[in-house]
Amino acid sequence: MRNPDMAVLFLVTCCTAIPVHAEVHRHHKAHEHGTGHLNVAVDQNTLMIDLSLPAMDVVGFEHPVNNEEERGQVTHATRLLQDGIQLFAPTPAAKCVLVRSEVESVLLENEAHHEHDEKHDDEEHEHDGKHEKEHAHADFDVSHEFNCESPAQLNALTLSLFEHFPATHRLRVQMITPTNQGGTELTPDKRILNLK
């Protein structure tokens, strides 16, 4: 579970200091293919990163998993998204260590209930119809928490996310650090987020 103090700090600061908070907060943002949302917060030794990407940009579909190939795509994408150090390389001198990583998606929930659903063949067609509507705009929501031994040296994050998920063309970023706060946009041509 994420650090509640950091989560409250992030939300309060977003709501009071950044006017576009409603668009960027992952539970209220607009779903737009090719565009992800990234929230970054630094407090003392803790670096928190929240990422939201449309499932279409991550695995190429948004419907519940239907076969082994799609199951493999979801599993592979989940493993990549859990690798916070690789996707968001912090400044090496800051000596940041990934201490928590969570990936959430309705596609993963569907996968967890796959065997259970197979037992209800009679209800399958009606259930699938409801599922399709519920998952029409599925996302992958990712949270990473790092502990940084030398946070004063944490100057930037270098993203390799665009290389791993090329359907992502831009990230709308909101950031709160001891020396900087505000919003910016990252693209494959601008993939370094300066934190100071």
Helices and strands as residue ranges (DSSP letters): H 4-17, H 21-24, E 35-43, E 46-54, H 55-59, H 68-82, H 84-87, E 88-90, G 92-94, E 96-105, H 106-112, H 114-118, G 121-123, H 124-134, E 139-148, G 151-153, E 156-159, H 161-164, E 170-176, E 181-186, E 192-194
